[in-house]
């Protein structure tokens, strides 16, 4: 085979490998994606697109030096490759190197002047640089309020005294700070193992559910999602209504920081009425089951014009440990935006409060919103059950 035919063969093989790498990435298997794309790069090292793909996967794995080298190689091979400049700028921004981010993103905007995305990113980096960007601290995050003063409905308190007391004992100042600064707050052992088992056992009770979705698509996820019917199981209803007064205070603190006059009502029943007025009456809480190989692609749970900016998920299965192999491995909760990726390895009884569609960021002299999506990494072994509780109802 002559040299030209061999190069053509290698290019075709490299393109097929790139497709395989992206399929692995869609399943959140970035280590596998990085290994596959490295083989593609070896076959066709003159392709700036393949180098950019390699940088993308390495960045998602937090291998920042390797990602930077890959993006820089892509730029050397194609000096007008706007997407490579933008990816390198995002990497530098995530490292807090805002001067570099502005300079590099300027090149992306110059080479793709019709792209509003590159222009918007440049404006954002400039604003962050002007403010010497920092995450909100406890002293200035605008949430120095008594979150515990939010009223809990007394009938709920009387019906679920232990659960109400457990929620009241949480460090709500810290939860508010974590949500404001990072977009997610991990609450360890909110539920006892007996409570987890009781909720987990509902999965096989068909009469409790209005809809079941069996998902097995690489773009969306692999698992079984069962949406509760009205009326909700009392414990699920109680958890949502007991949490709501606290998280509504946090959400209203954000509204104040954003200089938005709209406020969320103090009780979940009042917020439910707002959802109903917008035609959103479908229950949103659901039980989720993931077995080995299961995963949940990054997404947002918004189905209607009214939504609450915080939602809740609770893990109902134990994580495997060296001392106890009966449990699941993998399956970390993910919260991602354009510059950062959080992976929270929650286990039995743990709760995670997280931003529904955007987290608060400091921009200039004020605050803005950074879009986020959530999901779950692939289950490596065992089974993971969880209950998801958006505070808004769906259309």
ZAMARGU-4260 file (C-alpha; in steps of 0.2 Angstrom, whole numbers, plus 5000, padded with zeros to 4 digits):
<rodrens>
0) 5000/5000/5000 | 5007/5017/4995 | 5009/5031/5008 | 4994/5041/5002 | 4982/5026/5003
5) 4989/5022/5021 | 4986/5040/5026 | 4968/5039/5020 | 4966/5023/5029 | 4973/5030/5045
10) 4961/5045/5044 | 4946/5035/5041 | 4951/5024/5056 | 4954/5039/5067 | 4937/5046/5063
15) 4929/5030/5068 | 4938/5030/5084 | 4933/5048/5087 | 4915/5043/5085 | 4918/5029/5098
20) 4926/5041/5110 | 4911/5053/5109 | 4899/5038/5112 | 4910/5034/5128 | 4909/5052/5133
25) 4890/5053/5132 | 4890/5039/5145 | 4901/5050/5156 | 4916/5037/5153 | 4929/5051/5150
30) 4943/5039/5155 | 4938/5027/5141 | 4935/5042/5129 | 4952/5049/5132 | 4961/5032/5129
35) 4951/5030/5112 | 4954/5048/5106 | 4973/5046/5110 | 4973/5031/5098 | 4964/5042/5085
40) 4977/5056/5087 | 4991/5044/5085 | 4984/5038/5068 | 4981/5056/5062 | 4991/5068/5072
45) 4989/5082/5060 | 4970/5084/5064 | 4967/5099/5075 | 4949/5093/5078 | 4956/5077/5086
50) 4968/5086/5097 | 4953/5097/5102 | 4943/5082/5106 | 4957/5075/5117 | 4958/5091/5126
55) 4940/5091/5129 | 4940/5074/5137 | 4956/5078/5148 | 4948/5094/5154 | 4932/5084/5160
60) 4944/5073/5169 | 4953/5088/5177 | 4969/5083/5169 | 4972/5102/5165 | 4990/5102/5160
65) 4987/5088/5147 | 4971/5097/5141 | 4980/5114/5139 | 4993/5105/5128 | 4980/5097/5117
70) 4971/5113/5115 | 4987/5123/5111 | 4992/5109/5098 | 4975/5111/5090 | 4978/5130/5088
75) 4996/5127/5081 | 4989/5116/5068 | 4974/5128/5064 | 4978/5146/5070 | 4960/5151/5065
80) 4951/5137/5075 | 4940/5147/5086 | 4933/5133/5096 | 4950/5128/5102 | 4954/5145/5108
85) 4937/5145/5117 | 4940/5129/5125 | 4957/5134/5131 | 4950/5151/5138 | 4937/5141/5147
90) 4951/5130/5155 | 4961/5146/5160 | 4945/5154/5168 | 4941/5138/5178 | 4959/5140/5185
95) 4956/5158/5190 | 4968/5164/5176 | 4956/5178/5170 | 4969/5188/5161 | 4974/5173/5150
100) 4955/5169/5148 | 4951/5186/5141 | 4966/5186/5129 | 4963/5169/5123 | 4944/5171/5121
105) 4947/5187/5112 | 4955/5176/5098 | 4940/5165/5098 | 4929/5180/5095 | 4940/5187/5082
110) 4941/5171/5072 | 4922/5168/5074 | 4915/5186/5074 | 4897/5180/5070 | 4896/5168/5085
115) 4886/5176/5099 | 4892/5162/5111 | 4911/5167/5109 | 4906/5186/5111 | 4896/5182/5127
120) 4910/5172/5134 | 4922/5186/5131 | 4911/5199/5140 | 4909/5187/5155 | 4927/5185/5157
125) 4930/5203/5155 | 4917/5207/5169 | 4925/5193/5180 | 4942/5200/5177 | 4936/5218/5182
130) 4929/5212/5198 | 4944/5200/5202 | 4932/5186/5202 | 4930/5177/5218 | 4916/5165/5225
135) 4904/5173/5237 | 4910/5170/5255 | 4900/5168/5271 | 4903/5187/5274 | 4897/5193/5258
140) 4885/5180/5250 | 4870/5190/5255 | 4863/5176/5265 | 4866/5182/5282 | 4848/5179/5287
145) 4840/5167/5300 | 4835/5153/5288 | 4829/5143/5303 | 4815/5156/5306 | 4806/5150/5291
150) 4789/5143/5298 | 4786/5125/5296 | 4768/5119/5295 | 4763/5113/5312 | 4753/5098/5307
155) 4768/5092/5297 | 4779/5095/5313 | 4767/5085/5323 | 4764/5071/5311 | 4783/5069/5307
160) 4792/5075/5323 | 4808/5065/5320 | 4810/5070/5302 | 4805/5088/5306 | 4818/5089/5320
165) 4832/5081/5309 | 4829/5094/5295 | 4829/5108/5309 | 4845/5102/5315 | 4854/5104/5299
170) 4867/5118/5297 | 4857/5129/5286 | 4869/5143/5286 | 4882/5131/5278 | 4869/5124/5266
175) 4865/5141/5260 | 4883/5146/5258 | 4887/5130/5249 | 4872/5132/5237 | 4877/5150/5234
180) 4895/5147/5231 | 4895/5130/5223 | 4878/5126/5217 | 4876/5111/5227 | 4876/5106/5246
185) 4879/5088/5252 | 4869/5083/5268 | 4876/5067/5275 | 4864/5054/5283 | 4848/5064/5282
190) 4838/5048/5282 | 4840/5032/5292 | 4843/5015/5283 | 4825/5010/5288 | 4818/5025/5280
195) 4828/5022/5264 | 4822/5004/5264 | 4804/5009/5266 | 4805/5021/5251 | 4815/5009/5241
200) 4802/4996/5243 | 4789/5007/5235 | 4798/5004/5218 | 4788/4988/5215 | 4771/4995/5220
205) 4764/4999/5203 | 4748/5008/5210 | 4760/5022/5217 | 4766/5028/5200 | 4758/5038/5186
210) 4772/5034/5173 | 4787/5023/5171 | 4801/5027/5159 | 4814/5014/5155 | 4828/5023/5148
215) 4842/5015/5137 | 4849/5029/5126 | 4867/5034/5126 | 4862/5053/5124 | 4850/5053/5139
220) 4854/5039/5151 | 4851/5021/5156 | 4839/5017/5171 | 4821/5016/5176 | 4812/5031/5182
225) 4795/5030/5190 | 4785/5046/5193 | 4773/5046/5208 | 4755/5048/5206 | 4743/5059/5216
230) 4742/5058/5231 | 4761/5057/5235 | 4767/5044/5248 | 4765/5054/5264 | 4784/5053/5268
235) 4788/5060/5251 | 4775/5074/5253 | 4782/5078/5270 | 4800/5079/5265 | 4796/5091/5251
240) 4785/5102/5262 | 4797/5102/5277 | 4812/5107/5266 | 4803/5120/5256 | 4802/5135/5269
245) 4821/5134/5272 | 4826/5133/5253 | 4813/5147/5249 | 4823/5158/5261 | 4839/5154/5251
250) 4831/5156/5235 | 4823/5173/5240 | 4841/5178/5246 | 4847/5175/5228 | 4832/5185/5221
255) 4838/5200/5232 | 4856/5198/5226 | 4850/5198/5208 | 4839/5213/5211 | 4824/5204/5206
260) 4808/5209/5215 | 4799/5193/5213 | 4799/5182/5229 | 4794/5164/5232 | 4780/5161/5244
265) 4784/5155/5262 | 4775/5138/5261 | 4775/5124/5248 | 4756/5124/5247 | 4757/5142/5241
270) 4770/5138/5228 | 4760/5123/5222 | 4746/5135/5219 | 4757/5146/5208 | 4762/5130/5198
275) 4743/5126/5196 | 4739/5143/5190 | 4752/5140/5176 | 4744/5124/5171 | 4758/5113/5180
280) 4749/5100/5190 | 4758/5084/5186 | 4768/5077/5201 | 4787/5079/5199 | 4794/5067/5212
285) 4801/5051/5206 | 4810/5035/5211 | 4825/5030/5201 | 4834/5014/5199 | 4851/5011/5191
290) 4860/4995/5189 | 4878/4991/5183 | 4881/5002/5167 | 4867/5014/5172 | 4870/5033/5171
295) 4860/5049/5169 | 4866/5062/5156 | 4867/5080/5161 | 4850/5088/5160 | 4838/5101/5168
300) 4821/5096/5176 | 4811/5110/5169 | 4794/5106/5162 | 4783/5122/5162 | 4785/5141/5164
305) 4786/5140/5184 | 4801/5132/5192 | 4810/5132/5209 | 4828/5136/5208 | 4833/5122/5220
310) 4829/5104/5220 | 4833/5089/5231 | 4839/5071/5228 | 4841/5057/5241 | 4851/5042/5239
315) 4843/5026/5245 | 4856/5013/5243 | 4873/5010/5252 | 4890/5013/5243 | 4902/4998/5243
320) 4916/4999/5255 | 4932/4988/5258 | 4923/4982/5273 | 4906/4979/5265 | 4906/4975/5247
325) 4887/4975/5246 | 4883/4991/5238 | 4886/5001/5223 | 4901/5009/5215 | 4902/5024/5203
330) 4886/5033/5202 | 4892/5050/5208 | 4880/5065/5207 | 4886/5077/5194 | 4883/5096/5193
335) 4892/5104/5178 | 4893/5121/5170 | 4905/5128/5157 | 4920/5130/5169 | 4918/5117/5183
340) 4912/5099/5186 | 4907/5093/5203 | 4906/5075/5207 | 4898/5070/5224 | 4899/5052/5230
345) 4883/5052/5240 | 4878/5036/5249 | 4864/5028/5259 | 4853/5041/5267 | 4863/5056/5260
350) 4854/5071/5252 | 4860/5083/5239 | 4852/5100/5237 | 4857/5108/5220 | 4853/5122/5208
355) 4839/5117/5196 | 4846/5127/5181 | 4858/5140/5186 | 4870/5145/5200 | 4874/5162/5207
360) 4891/5170/5201 | 4899/5186/5205 | 4900/5198/5190 | 4906/5215/5191 | 4898/5224/5206
365) 4884/5212/5207 | 4878/5195/5203 | 4873/5185/5188 | 4867/5167/5184 | 4878/5153/5177
370) 4868/5139/5168 | 4871/5122/5176 | 4865/5104/5172 | 4865/5089/5183 | 4866/5070/5180
375) 4875/5054/5187 | 4891/5045/5182 | 4890/5027/5177 | 4887/5013/5189 | 4902/5002/5190
380) 4894/4989/5201 | 4878/4985/5211 | 4862/4995/5211 | 4858/5013/5216 | 4841/5019/5221
385) 4837/5037/5223 | 4822/5048/5225 | 4821/5065/5216 | 4811/5079/5223 | 4809/5095/5212
390) 4799/5108/5222 | 4789/5113/5207 | 4776/5103/5198 | 4777/5098/5179 | 4766/5103/5165
</rodrens>
